[in-house]
Amino acid sequence: MLVSLEEKKNNIMTALENLARLGLSLPEAPKGVGNYEAWVRTGNLVMTSGQVAWVDGVLQYPGRLGENVSDDDGYQAARLSALNGIAQLQAATGDLEKVRQIVRIEGCVHCAPGYRGHPQVLNGASDLVNDVFGPRGRHTRTSLGIADMPLDACVMLMFWAEVE
């Protein structure tokens, strides 16, 4: 679902314009913390490795939902993780307007036993992606509760995107 010239003429905002409207700027795509690629492109699909809530190299909101991280902080962590995922898509394509569709977001929530707020926490990611990409951001999603998470991150997201 490419943005046509006609749609641009009708004042449809680009992903970067939407980020600016939201008061956000795109960070540099975070480097991986192990021996893997931050993203891989095969054909017209880009898949990212797990994205967490890094800000300037510092992990935000470490811990477990339902234990020492609030639902609101989990939502914000999912939002920051999504922003880093969007930065990976920018690195993969060179231009966010080449993203035709966010196909899937896979979300892991580091949580205490019995925690059931996964969908609401991961709405932080979905809300941001939908606000940034508009109809191109509508995606499928999976939410998993994880007993332990690398780096003690409370949320980790993986993106699948169709690109030009």
DSSP file (Angstrom, degrees, kcal/mol; ACC not computed):
  #  RESIDUE AA STRUCTURE BP1 BP2  ACC     N-H-->O    O-->H-N    N-H-->O    O-->H-N    TCO  KAPPA ALPHA  PHI   PSI    X-CA   Y-CA   Z-CA
    1    1 A M              0   0    0      0, 0.0     2,-0.1     0, 0.0   135,-0.1   0.000 360.0 360.0 360.0  81.0    0.0    0.0    0.0
    2    2 A L        -     0   0    0      1,-0.1     2,-0.7    96,-0.0    96,-0.1  -0.402 360.0-111.3 -75.1 152.2    2.3    2.8   -1.3
    3    3 A V        -     0   0    0     94,-0.4    -1,-0.1    -2,-0.1     2,-0.0  -0.778  39.7-144.9 -83.4 115.7    1.5    6.4   -0.7
    4    4 A S     >  -     0   0    0     -2,-0.7     4,-2.2     1,-0.1     5,-0.2  -0.308  21.6-111.7 -78.8 164.2    0.6    7.7   -4.2
    5    5 A L  H  > S+     0   0    0      1,-0.2     4,-2.2     2,-0.2     5,-0.1   0.874 120.2  56.1 -61.2 -36.3    1.5   11.2   -5.5
    6    6 A E  H  > S+     0   0    0      2,-0.2     4,-1.2     1,-0.2    -1,-0.2   0.917 106.9  48.3 -62.4 -43.2   -2.3   12.0   -5.4
    7    7 A E  H  4>S+     0   0    0      1,-0.2     5,-1.5     2,-0.2     3,-0.4   0.905 109.9  52.1 -63.8 -40.9   -2.5   11.0   -1.7
    8    8 A K  H ><5S+     0   0    0     -4,-2.2     3,-1.5     1,-0.2    -1,-0.2   0.894 106.2  54.7 -61.6 -37.8    0.6   13.2   -0.9
    9    9 A K  H 3<5S+     0   0    0     -4,-2.2    -1,-0.2     1,-0.3    -2,-0.2   0.808 100.5  60.9 -63.9 -28.3   -1.2   16.1   -2.7
   10   10 A N  T 3<5S-     0   0    0     -4,-1.2    -1,-0.3    -3,-0.4    -2,-0.2   0.094 125.3-101.4 -88.6  24.2   -4.1   15.5   -0.4
   11   11 A N  T < 5 +     0   0    0     -3,-1.5     2,-0.4     1,-0.2    -3,-0.2   0.749  61.2 164.7  66.9  29.3   -1.9   16.3    2.6
   12   12 A I      < -     0   0    0     -5,-1.5    -1,-0.2     1,-0.1     2,-0.2  -0.662  37.0-127.0 -71.5 128.5   -1.3   12.7    3.8
   13   13 A M        -     0   0    0     -2,-0.4     2,-0.1     1,-0.1    -1,-0.1  -0.505  14.9-121.9 -81.7 147.0    1.6   13.0    6.2
   14   14 A T     >  -     0   0    0     -2,-0.2     4,-2.5     1,-0.1     5,-0.2  -0.326  30.9-103.3 -76.6 167.7    4.8   11.0    5.8
   15   15 A A  H  > S+     0   0    0      1,-0.2     4,-2.4     2,-0.2     5,-0.1   0.913 124.0  49.2 -59.2 -43.3    6.0    8.7    8.6
   16   16 A L  H  > S+     0   0    0      1,-0.2     4,-2.2     2,-0.2    -1,-0.2   0.884 110.3  50.9 -66.1 -37.1    8.7   11.2    9.6
   17   17 A E  H  > S+     0   0    0      2,-0.2     4,-2.4     1,-0.2    -1,-0.2   0.891 109.9  50.7 -64.9 -38.7    6.2   14.1    9.6
   18   18 A N  H  X S+     0   0    0     -4,-2.5     4,-1.8   114,-0.3    -2,-0.2   0.900 108.2  51.9 -66.1 -40.0    3.9   12.0   11.8
   19   19 A L  H  <>S+     0   0    0     -4,-2.4     5,-2.9     2,-0.2     4,-0.2   0.939 111.2  47.5 -58.9 -46.1    6.8   11.3   14.2
   20   20 A A  H ><5S+     0   0    0     -4,-2.2     3,-1.7     1,-0.2    -2,-0.2   0.904 108.7  54.3 -62.2 -41.3    7.5   15.1   14.3
   21   21 A R  H 3<5S+     0   0    0     -4,-2.4    -1,-0.2     1,-0.3    -2,-0.2   0.841 107.8  51.1 -60.1 -33.1    3.8   15.8   14.9
   22   22 A L  T 3<5S-     0   0    0     -4,-1.8    -1,-0.3    -3,-0.2    -2,-0.2   0.435 121.2-111.0 -83.0  -0.1    4.0   13.3   17.9
   23   23 A G  T < 5S+     0   0    0     -3,-1.7     2,-0.3     1,-0.3    -3,-0.2   0.736  78.3 124.9  77.4  23.0    7.0   15.2   19.3
   24   24 A L      < -     0   0    0     -5,-2.9     2,-0.4    -6,-0.2    -1,-0.3  -0.841  45.5-157.6-116.2 151.3    9.4   12.3   18.5
   25   25 A S        -     0   0    0     -2,-0.3    -9,-0.0    -3,-0.1    58,-0.0  -0.946  31.8-105.7-122.3 151.0   12.5   12.1   16.5
   26   26 A L        -     0   0    0     -2,-0.4     3,-0.1   -10,-0.1    58,-0.1  -0.606  35.9-143.7 -77.1 123.0   13.9    8.9   15.0
   27   27 A P        -     0   0    0      0, 0.0     2,-0.2     0, 0.0    -1,-0.0  -0.305  32.8 -84.1 -76.5 168.6   16.9    7.6   17.0
   28   28 A E        -     0   0    0      1,-0.1    60,-0.1    -2,-0.0    59,-0.1  -0.519  59.6 -94.2 -66.0 141.4   19.8    5.9   15.4
   29   29 A A        -     0   0    0     58,-0.3    -1,-0.1    -2,-0.2    56,-0.1  -0.418  47.2-114.7 -61.9 124.7   19.0    2.2   14.9
   30   30 A P        -     0   0    0      0, 0.0     2,-0.1     0, 0.0    -1,-0.1  -0.302  25.8-122.0 -62.8 142.8   20.4    0.3   17.9
   31   31 A K        -     0   0    0      1,-0.1     6,-0.1    -3,-0.1     2,-0.0  -0.478  33.7 -98.0 -77.1 154.3   23.2   -2.1   17.3
   32   32 A G        -     0   0    0      4,-0.2    -1,-0.1    -2,-0.1     6,-0.1  -0.331  18.8-140.9 -69.0 157.0   22.8   -5.7   18.3
   33   33 A V  S    S+     0   0    0     -3,-0.1     2,-0.2    -2,-0.0    -1,-0.1   0.257  80.9  28.8-103.0  11.0   24.2   -6.9   21.6
   34   34 A G  S    S-     0   0    0      2,-0.2     2,-1.6     0, 0.0    -2,-0.1  -0.749 108.5 -59.0-148.7-165.2   25.3  -10.3   20.2
   35   35 A N  S    S+     0   0    0     -2,-0.2     2,-0.3     2,-0.0    -2,-0.0  -0.567  97.1  87.9 -90.1  72.5   26.5  -12.0   17.1
   36   36 A Y  S    S-     0   0    0     -2,-1.6     2,-0.3    13,-0.0    -4,-0.2  -0.951  78.8 -93.7-156.8 168.6   23.4  -11.4   14.9
   37   37 A E        -     0   0    0     -2,-0.3     3,-0.1     1,-0.1    12,-0.1  -0.685  20.8-137.9 -90.8 145.4   22.0   -8.8   12.5
   38   38 A A  S    S+     0   0    0     -2,-0.3    11,-2.6     1,-0.2     2,-0.3   0.784  89.4   1.4 -71.8 -27.2   19.7   -6.1   13.8
   39   39 A W  E     -A   48   0A   0      9,-0.3     2,-0.4    52,-0.0    -1,-0.2  -0.982  63.6-157.0-154.9 156.0   17.5   -6.7   10.6
   40   40 A V  E     -A   47   0A   0      7,-2.3     7,-2.5    -2,-0.3     2,-0.5  -0.999   7.6-152.5-136.1 138.6   17.5   -8.9    7.6
   41   41 A R  E     +A   46   0A   0     -2,-0.4     2,-0.4     5,-0.2     5,-0.2  -0.943  15.0 174.2-110.7 132.7   15.8   -8.3    4.2
   42   42 A T  E >   -A   45   0A   0      3,-2.5     3,-2.1    -2,-0.5     2,-0.2  -0.961  66.3 -45.5-134.4 118.0   14.7  -11.2    2.1
   43   43 A G  T 3  S-     0   0    0     -2,-0.4     0, 0.0     1,-0.3     0, 0.0  -0.427 124.6 -20.6  59.1-125.4   12.8  -10.2   -1.1
   44   44 A N  T 3  S+     0   0    0     -2,-0.2   119,-2.7    -3,-0.1     2,-0.4   0.132 119.7  94.1-102.5  21.0   10.2   -7.6   -0.1
   45   45 A L  E <   -AB  42 162A   0     -3,-2.1    -3,-2.5   117,-0.2     2,-0.4  -0.928  50.9-167.8-114.0 137.8   10.2   -8.5    3.6
   46   46 A V  E     -AB  41 161A   0    115,-2.6   115,-2.6    -2,-0.4     2,-0.4  -0.991   7.6-172.4-117.7 130.7   12.3   -6.9    6.4
   47   47 A M  E     -AB  40 160A   0     -7,-2.5    -7,-2.3    -2,-0.4     2,-0.3  -0.981   9.7-150.0-121.5 134.7   12.4   -8.7    9.8
   48   48 A T  E     -A   39   0A   0    111,-2.2    -9,-0.3    -2,-0.4     3,-0.1  -0.695  14.9-120.0-100.4 155.3   14.1   -7.1   12.8
   49   49 A S        -     0   0    0    -11,-2.6   110,-0.3    -2,-0.3   108,-0.1  -0.278  64.3 -54.9 -72.9 175.0   15.8   -8.8   15.7
   50   50 A G        -     0   0    0    108,-0.1     2,-0.5   106,-0.1   108,-0.2  -0.335  57.6-154.6 -60.3 130.2   14.3   -8.1   19.2
   51   51 A Q  B     -C  157   0A   0    106,-3.0   106,-2.2    -3,-0.1     2,-0.2  -0.919  13.3-175.5-110.5 130.7   14.0   -4.4   19.9
   52   52 A V        -     0   0    0     -2,-0.5     2,-2.0   104,-0.2    32,-0.1  -0.594  43.3 -78.5-118.1-178.9   14.0   -3.1   23.5
   53   53 A A        +     0   0    0    102,-0.4     7,-2.5     7,-0.3     2,-0.3  -0.397  62.4 161.8 -85.6  62.2   13.5    0.3   25.1
   54   54 A W  E     -F   59   0B   0     -2,-2.0     2,-0.4     5,-0.2     5,-0.2  -0.631  15.7-178.2 -78.8 138.9   17.0    1.8   24.6
   55   55 A V  E >  S-F   58   0B   0      3,-1.9     3,-1.7    -2,-0.3    -2,-0.0  -0.935  77.6 -22.8-134.3 114.8   17.4    5.5   24.9
   56   56 A D  T 3  S-     0   0    0     -2,-0.4     3,-0.1     1,-0.3    -2,-0.0   0.872 127.5 -51.2  52.2  41.4   20.9    6.8   24.2
   57   57 A G  T 3  S+     0   0    0      1,-0.2     2,-0.5     0, 0.0    -1,-0.3   0.518 116.1 112.7  79.1   5.4   22.3    3.4   25.0
   58   58 A V  E <   -F   55   0B   0     -3,-1.7    -3,-1.9    -5,-0.0     2,-0.3  -0.952  67.4-126.9-115.1 126.3   20.5    3.1   28.3
   59   59 A L  E     -F   54   0B   0     -2,-0.5     2,-0.3    -5,-0.2    -5,-0.2  -0.537  25.7-149.2 -71.3 129.1   17.8    0.5   28.9
   60   60 A Q        +     0   0    0     -7,-2.5    94,-0.4    -2,-0.3    -7,-0.3  -0.738  67.3   9.6 -98.6 148.2   14.6    2.1   30.2
   61   61 A Y  S    S-     0   0    0     -2,-0.3    93,-0.4     1,-0.1    -1,-0.2   0.880  76.3-173.0  56.8  49.9   12.0    0.3   32.5
   62   62 A P        +     0   0    0      0, 0.0     2,-0.3     0, 0.0    91,-0.2  -0.364  40.5  49.5 -68.4 154.3   14.0   -2.8   33.4
   63   63 A G  S    S-     0   0    0     89,-3.1     2,-0.4    86,-0.1    47,-0.2  -0.748  87.4 -44.5 120.1-164.2   12.2   -5.5   35.3
   64   64 A R    >>> -     0   0    0     -2,-0.3     5,-1.7    45,-0.1     4,-1.7  -0.884  42.0-123.5-114.7 136.0    8.9   -7.5   35.3
   65   65 A L  B 345S+gh  69 111C   0     45,-2.9    47,-2.5    -2,-0.4     5,-0.2  -0.508 102.8  27.2 -67.1 143.3    5.4   -6.4   34.7
   66   66 A G  T 345S+     0   0    0      3,-1.2    -1,-0.2    45,-0.2     4,-0.1   0.503 126.8  50.4  79.1   3.3    3.2   -7.3   37.6
   67   67 A E  T <45S-     0   0    0     -3,-1.4    -2,-0.2     2,-0.4    -1,-0.1   0.501 131.7 -16.1-131.0 -70.9    6.2   -7.2   39.9
   68   68 A N  T  <5S+     0   0    0     -4,-1.7     2,-0.4     1,-0.1    -3,-0.2   0.258 118.0  72.8-130.0  12.1    8.3   -4.1   39.8
   69   69 A V  B   <S-g   65   0C   0     -5,-1.7    -3,-1.2    85,-0.0    -2,-0.4  -0.998  74.4-134.9-126.7 128.2    7.2   -2.4   36.5
   70   70 A S     >  -     0   0    0     -2,-0.4     4,-2.4    -5,-0.2     5,-0.2  -0.318  22.8-113.1 -76.5 161.9    3.8   -0.8   36.2
   71   71 A D  H  > S+     0   0    0      2,-0.2     4,-2.4     1,-0.2     5,-0.2   0.900 119.3  53.1 -59.8 -41.2    1.4   -1.3   33.3
   72   72 A D  H  > S+     0   0    0      1,-0.2     4,-2.1     2,-0.2    -1,-0.2   0.917 110.2  46.7 -62.2 -43.2    1.9    2.4   32.3
   73   73 A D  H  > S+     0   0    0      2,-0.2     4,-2.4     1,-0.2    -1,-0.2   0.872 110.7  53.2 -66.8 -35.7    5.7    2.0   32.3
   74   74 A G  H  X S+     0   0    0     -4,-2.4     4,-2.4     2,-0.2    -2,-0.2   0.902 107.2  51.7 -62.8 -41.2    5.3   -1.2   30.3
   75   75 A Y  H  X S+     0   0    0     -4,-2.4     4,-2.1     2,-0.2    -2,-0.2   0.925 111.3  47.1 -59.3 -46.0    3.2    0.7   27.8
   76   76 A Q  H  X S+     0   0    0     -4,-2.1     4,-2.6     1,-0.2    -2,-0.2   0.879 110.2  52.8 -65.7 -37.3    6.0    3.4   27.5
   77   77 A A  H  X S+     0   0    0     -4,-2.4     4,-2.6     2,-0.2    -1,-0.2   0.904 109.2  49.5 -63.6 -40.7    8.6    0.6   27.1
   78   78 A A  H  X S+     0   0    0     -4,-2.4     4,-2.2     2,-0.2    -2,-0.2   0.886 110.4  51.4 -64.3 -38.2    6.6   -0.9   24.3
   79   79 A R  H  X S+     0   0    0     -4,-2.1     4,-2.1     2,-0.2    -2,-0.2   0.928 112.1  45.3 -64.2 -45.9    6.4    2.5   22.7
   80   80 A L  H  X S+     0   0    0     -4,-2.6     4,-2.1     2,-0.2    -2,-0.2   0.894 111.8  52.4 -65.4 -39.4   10.2    3.1   22.9
   81   81 A S  H  X S+     0   0    0     -4,-2.6     4,-2.0     1,-0.2    -1,-0.2   0.899 109.5  50.0 -62.2 -40.1   10.8   -0.4   21.6
   82   82 A A  H  X S+     0   0    0     -4,-2.2     4,-2.7     2,-0.2    -2,-0.2   0.888 106.6  54.6 -65.7 -39.0    8.6    0.3   18.7
   83   83 A L  H  X S+     0   0    0     -4,-2.1     4,-2.0     1,-0.2    -1,-0.2   0.909 109.4  47.9 -60.5 -40.8   10.4    3.6   18.0
   84   84 A N  H  X S+     0   0    0     -4,-2.1     4,-1.7     2,-0.2    -1,-0.2   0.864 109.9  52.9 -67.7 -35.1   13.7    1.6   17.9
   85   85 A G  H  X S+     0   0    0     -4,-2.0     4,-1.9     2,-0.2    -2,-0.2   0.904 107.7  50.7 -63.9 -40.9   12.0   -0.9   15.5
   86   86 A I  H  X S+     0   0    0     -4,-2.7     4,-2.1     1,-0.2    -2,-0.2   0.885 107.0  54.8 -63.3 -38.6   10.9    1.9   13.2
   87   87 A A  H  X S+     0   0    0     -4,-2.0     4,-2.2     1,-0.2   -58,-0.3   0.878 106.0  52.3 -61.9 -37.0   14.6    3.1   13.3
   88   88 A Q  H  X S+     0   0    0     -4,-1.7     4,-2.2     2,-0.2    -2,-0.2   0.902 107.8  51.0 -65.2 -39.7   15.6   -0.4   12.1
   89   89 A L  H  X S+     0   0    0     -4,-1.9     4,-2.0     2,-0.2     6,-0.3   0.877 109.0  51.4 -64.8 -36.7   13.1   -0.2    9.2
   90   90 A Q  H  X S+     0   0    0     -4,-2.1     4,-3.1     2,-0.2    -2,-0.2   0.921 110.6  48.6 -62.8 -44.1   14.6    3.2    8.3
   91   91 A A  H  < S+     0   0    0     -4,-2.2    -2,-0.2     1,-0.2    -1,-0.2   0.873 113.2  48.1 -63.5 -36.9   18.1    1.6    8.3
   92   92 A A  H  < S+     0   0    0     -4,-2.2    -1,-0.2     1,-0.1    -2,-0.2   0.841 126.8  23.7 -73.3 -34.0   16.9   -1.3    6.2
   93   93 A T  H  < S-     0   0    0     -4,-2.0    -2,-0.2    -5,-0.2    -3,-0.2   0.691  87.2-135.4-107.2 -23.4   15.1    0.8    3.6
   94   94 A G  S  < S+     0   0    0     -4,-3.1     2,-0.3    -5,-0.3    -4,-0.1   0.320  90.3  50.0  80.4  -9.7   16.7    4.3    3.7
   95   95 A D  S >  S-     0   0    0     -6,-0.3     3,-2.4    -5,-0.1     4,-0.2  -0.828  71.1-146.5-163.4 116.1   13.3    5.8    3.6
   96   96 A L  G >  S+     0   0    0      1,-0.3     3,-1.5    -2,-0.3    -1,-0.1   0.702  97.8  71.5 -61.9 -18.4   10.2    5.0    5.7
   97   97 A E  G 3  S+     0   0    0      1,-0.3   -94,-0.4    -3,-0.0    -1,-0.3   0.619  86.3  66.9 -72.8  -9.8    8.0    5.7    2.8
   98   98 A K  G <  S+     0   0    0     -3,-2.4    66,-2.3   -96,-0.1     2,-0.8   0.522  75.7 100.8 -83.9  -6.4    9.3    2.5    1.2
   99   99 A V  E <   -D  163   0A   0     -3,-1.5    64,-0.3    64,-0.2     3,-0.1  -0.723  50.3-179.2 -78.5 113.0    7.5    0.6    4.0
  100  100 A R  E     -     0   0A   0     62,-2.1     2,-0.3    -2,-0.8    63,-0.2   0.879  64.5  -7.7 -80.0 -40.4    4.4   -0.7    2.3
  101  101 A Q  E     -D  162   0A   0     61,-1.7    61,-2.9    36,-0.1     2,-0.8  -0.952  54.6-130.1-159.5 133.3    2.9   -2.4    5.3
  102  102 A I  E     -D  161   0A   0     34,-3.1    59,-0.2    -2,-0.3     3,-0.1  -0.815  33.8-177.0 -78.6 115.5    3.8   -3.4    8.8
  103  103 A V  E     -     0   0A   0     57,-2.0    37,-2.5    -2,-0.8     2,-0.3   0.903  54.2  -3.7 -85.9 -44.8    2.8   -7.0    8.6
  104  104 A R  E     -De 160 140A   0     56,-1.7    56,-2.2    35,-0.2     2,-0.5  -0.998  46.1-159.5-154.0 142.8    3.4   -8.3   12.1
  105  105 A I  E     -De 159 141A   0     35,-2.0    37,-1.9    -2,-0.3     2,-0.6  -0.996  14.2-160.0-121.5 124.0    4.7   -7.3   15.5
  106  106 A E  E     -De 158 142A   0     52,-2.9    52,-2.3    -2,-0.5     2,-0.4  -0.918  15.1-165.9-103.2 124.1    5.8  -10.1   17.8
  107  107 A G  E     -De 157 143A   0     35,-2.7    37,-2.5    -2,-0.6     2,-0.5  -0.932  14.7-166.1-121.3 133.6    5.9   -8.9   21.4
  108  108 A C  E     -De 156 144A   0     48,-3.0    48,-2.1    -2,-0.4     2,-0.5  -0.961   8.5-160.9-113.2 130.8    7.4  -10.5   24.5
  109  109 A V  E     -De 155 145A   0     35,-3.2    37,-3.1    -2,-0.5     2,-0.7  -0.958  14.4-140.4-115.2 119.1    6.4   -9.1   27.9
  110  110 A H  E     + e   0 146A   0     44,-2.3   -45,-2.9    -2,-0.5     2,-0.3  -0.685  45.5 161.1 -76.8 112.5    8.8  -10.0   30.8
  111  111 A C  B     -h   65   0C   0     35,-2.1   -45,-0.2    -2,-0.7     3,-0.1  -0.935  43.4-106.1-144.2 159.3    6.2  -10.6   33.6
  112  112 A A    >   -     0   0    0    -47,-2.5     3,-2.0    -2,-0.3   -45,-0.1  -0.393  59.4 -78.2 -74.5 155.8    5.5  -12.2   36.9
  113  113 A P  T 3  S+     0   0    0      0, 0.0    -1,-0.2     0, 0.0     3,-0.1  -0.294 119.2  22.6 -55.3 138.3    3.5  -15.4   37.2
  114  114 A G  T 3  S+     0   0    0      1,-0.3     2,-0.2    -3,-0.1   -48,-0.1   0.331  84.4 142.4  87.1  -7.7   -0.2  -14.7   36.7
  115  115 A Y    <   +     0   0    0     -3,-2.0    -1,-0.3   -50,-0.1     3,-0.1  -0.467  19.7 171.9 -68.4 136.2    0.2  -11.4   34.9
  116  116 A R        +     0   0    0     -2,-0.2    -1,-0.1    -3,-0.1   -50,-0.0   0.231  47.3  98.3-130.1  13.2   -2.4  -11.0   32.2
  117  117 A G     >  +     0   0    0      1,-0.2     4,-2.2     2,-0.1     3,-0.2   0.188  42.6 119.7 -91.1  18.9   -2.0   -7.4   30.9
  118  118 A H  H  > S+     0   0    0      1,-0.2     4,-2.7     2,-0.2     5,-0.2   0.900  72.3  50.3 -50.8 -50.9    0.1   -8.3   27.9
  119  119 A P  H  > S+     0   0    0      0, 0.0     4,-1.0     0, 0.0    -1,-0.2   0.908 111.4  47.9 -59.2 -41.9   -2.2   -6.9   25.2
  120  120 A Q  H  4 S+     0   0    0     -3,-0.2     4,-0.4     2,-0.2     3,-0.2   0.891 112.5  49.3 -67.3 -38.2   -2.6   -3.5   27.0
  121  121 A V  H >< S+     0   0    0     -4,-2.2     3,-1.8     1,-0.2     4,-0.3   0.948 111.0  49.2 -62.9 -48.1    1.2   -3.2   27.4
  122  122 A L  H >X S+     0   0    0     -4,-2.7     4,-2.0     1,-0.3     3,-0.8   0.640  90.6  79.7 -72.0 -12.6    1.8   -4.0   23.8
  123  123 A N  H 3X S+     0   0    0     -4,-1.0     4,-3.3     1,-0.2     5,-0.3   0.785  81.0  69.7 -60.4 -24.7   -0.8   -1.4   22.7
  124  124 A G  H <> S+     0   0    0     -3,-1.8     4,-1.3    -4,-0.4    -1,-0.2   0.901 104.9  39.4 -57.8 -40.0    2.1    1.1   23.4
  125  125 A A  H <> S+     0   0    0     -3,-0.8     4,-2.7    -4,-0.3     5,-0.2   0.940 117.7  47.4 -73.1 -49.4    3.8   -0.3   20.3
  126  126 A S  H  X S+     0   0    0     -4,-2.0     4,-2.7     1,-0.2     5,-0.2   0.902 110.3  52.5 -62.1 -42.3    0.7   -0.8   18.2
  127  127 A D  H  X S+     0   0    0     -4,-3.3     4,-2.1     2,-0.2    -1,-0.2   0.923 112.9  44.8 -60.0 -44.2   -0.6    2.7   19.0
  128  128 A L  H  X S+     0   0    0     -4,-1.3     4,-2.5    -5,-0.3     5,-0.2   0.944 113.4  48.9 -66.3 -47.4    2.7    4.3   17.9
  129  129 A V  H  X S+     0   0    0     -4,-2.7     4,-2.7     1,-0.2     5,-0.3   0.910 113.3  47.5 -60.2 -42.8    3.1    2.2   14.8
  130  130 A N  H  X S+     0   0    0     -4,-2.7     4,-1.7    -5,-0.2     7,-0.2   0.891 112.8  49.0 -65.7 -38.9   -0.5    3.1   13.7
  131  131 A D  H  < S+     0   0    0     -4,-2.1    -2,-0.2    -5,-0.2    -1,-0.2   0.868 116.6  42.3 -67.2 -36.4    0.0    6.8   14.4
  132  132 A V  H  < S+     0   0    0     -4,-2.5  -114,-0.3    -5,-0.2    -2,-0.2   0.925 127.8  26.3 -77.3 -45.7    3.3    6.9   12.5
  133  133 A F  H >< S-     0   0    0     -4,-2.7     3,-1.5     1,-0.3    -3,-0.2   0.535  85.9-158.5-100.1  -7.5    2.3    4.8    9.4
  134  134 A G  G >< S-     0   0    0     -4,-1.7     3,-2.4    -5,-0.3     4,-0.4  -0.392  76.1  -5.4  61.9-140.4   -1.5    5.3    9.3
  135  135 A P  G >  S+     0   0    0      0, 0.0     3,-1.0     0, 0.0    -1,-0.3   0.791 133.8  63.2 -57.7 -28.1   -3.2    2.5    7.3
  136  136 A R  G <  S+     0   0    0     -3,-1.5   -34,-3.1     1,-0.2    -2,-0.2   0.655  97.8  59.4 -69.3 -13.6    0.2    1.0    6.4
  137  137 A G  G <  S+     0   0    0     -3,-2.4    -1,-0.2    -7,-0.2     2,-0.2   0.593  71.4 114.9 -91.1 -12.4    0.8    0.5   10.1
  138  138 A R    <   +     0   0    0     -3,-1.0     2,-0.3    -4,-0.4   -36,-0.1  -0.444  48.9 163.5 -63.3 124.9   -2.2   -1.9   10.7
  139  139 A H        -     0   0    0     -2,-0.2   -35,-0.2   -38,-0.1     2,-0.2  -0.853  43.0-106.1-140.9 164.9   -0.6   -5.2   11.6
  140  140 A T  E     -e  104   0A   0    -37,-2.5   -35,-2.0    -2,-0.3     2,-0.3  -0.600  41.5-164.1 -86.4 162.1   -1.1   -8.6   13.1
  141  141 A R  E     -e  105   0A   0    -37,-0.2     2,-0.4    -2,-0.2   -35,-0.2  -1.000  18.9-159.8-150.9 147.9    0.4   -9.1   16.6
  142  142 A T  E     -e  106   0A   0    -37,-1.9   -35,-2.7    -2,-0.3     2,-0.4  -0.977  10.3-159.8-124.5 143.9    1.3  -11.8   19.0
  143  143 A S  E     +e  107   0A   0     -2,-0.4     2,-0.4   -37,-0.2   -35,-0.2  -0.988  11.8 179.7-125.9 122.8    1.8  -11.3   22.8
  144  144 A L  E     -e  108   0A   0    -37,-2.5   -35,-3.2    -2,-0.4     2,-0.5  -0.973  23.8-135.7-124.7 138.5    3.8  -13.7   24.9
  145  145 A G  E     -e  109   0A   0     -2,-0.4     2,-0.4   -37,-0.2   -35,-0.2  -0.796  24.3-163.1 -88.1 132.2    4.6  -13.6   28.6
  146  146 A I  E     -e  110   0A   0    -37,-3.1   -35,-2.1    -2,-0.5     3,-0.1  -0.956  19.3-151.8-121.8 133.0    8.2  -14.4   29.3
  147  147 A A  S    S+     0   0    0     -2,-0.4     2,-0.3     1,-0.2    -1,-0.1   0.807  86.6  16.8 -73.6 -29.9    9.6  -15.5   32.7
  148  148 A D        -     0   0    0    -38,-0.0    -1,-0.2   -84,-0.0   -37,-0.0  -0.990  69.7-164.8-143.0 149.7   13.1  -14.1   32.0
  149  149 A M    >   -     0   0    0     -2,-0.3     3,-2.0    -3,-0.1   -86,-0.1  -0.989  32.2 -96.1-138.1 142.5   14.3  -11.6   29.4
  150  150 A P  G >  S+     0   0    0      0, 0.0     3,-1.9     0, 0.0    -2,-0.0  -0.282 110.5   5.8 -53.6 140.1   17.7  -10.6   28.1
  151  151 A L  G 3  S-     0   0    0      1,-0.3     3,-0.1   -89,-0.0   -92,-0.1   0.535 119.9 -83.7  64.3   8.0   19.1   -7.5   29.8
  152  152 A D  G <  S+     0   0    0     -3,-2.0   -89,-3.1     1,-0.2    -1,-0.3   0.727  77.4 168.3  64.7  23.3   16.1   -7.6   32.2
  153  153 A A    <   -     0   0    0     -3,-1.9    -1,-0.2   -91,-0.2     3,-0.1  -0.378  33.2-148.7 -63.3 144.9   14.1   -5.7   29.5
  154  154 A C  S    S+     0   0    0    -93,-0.4   -44,-2.3   -94,-0.4     2,-0.3   0.699  80.2  26.6 -89.7 -19.4   10.4   -5.6   30.3
  155  155 A V  E     - D   0 109A   0    -46,-0.2  -102,-0.4   -78,-0.1     2,-0.4  -0.999  60.1-177.2-142.1 141.1    9.3   -5.6   26.6
  156  156 A M  E     - D   0 108A   0    -48,-2.1   -48,-3.0    -2,-0.3     2,-0.4  -0.995  10.4-166.6-137.9 135.0   10.9   -6.9   23.4
  157  157 A L  E     -CD  51 107A   0   -106,-2.2  -106,-3.0    -2,-0.4     2,-0.4  -0.935   9.8-163.5-123.7 143.8    9.4   -6.5   19.9
  158  158 A M  E     - D   0 106A   0    -52,-2.3   -52,-2.9    -2,-0.4     2,-0.3  -0.995  16.4-151.4-123.0 133.1   10.2   -8.0   16.5
  159  159 A F  E     - D   0 105A   0     -2,-0.4  -111,-2.2  -110,-0.3     2,-0.4  -0.794  12.6-168.2-106.0 144.7    8.9   -6.4   13.4
  160  160 A W  E     +BD  47 104A   0    -56,-2.2   -57,-2.0    -2,-0.3   -56,-1.7  -0.999  21.1 175.9-122.9 127.1    8.0   -7.9   10.0
  161  161 A A  E     -BD  46 102A   0   -115,-2.6  -115,-2.6    -2,-0.4     2,-0.5  -0.996  30.0-135.4-137.6 138.8    7.4   -5.3    7.3
  162  162 A E  E     -BD  45 101A   0    -61,-2.9   -62,-2.1    -2,-0.4   -61,-1.7  -0.790  36.4-178.6 -86.4 132.3    6.7   -5.5    3.5
  163  163 A V  E       D   0  99A   0   -119,-2.7   -64,-0.2    -2,-0.5   -65,-0.1  -0.849 360.0 360.0-130.2 163.2    8.9   -3.0    1.7
  164  164 A E              0   0    0    -66,-2.3   -65,-0.1    -2,-0.3  -119,-0.1   0.469 360.0 360.0 -68.6 360.0    9.5   -1.7   -1.8
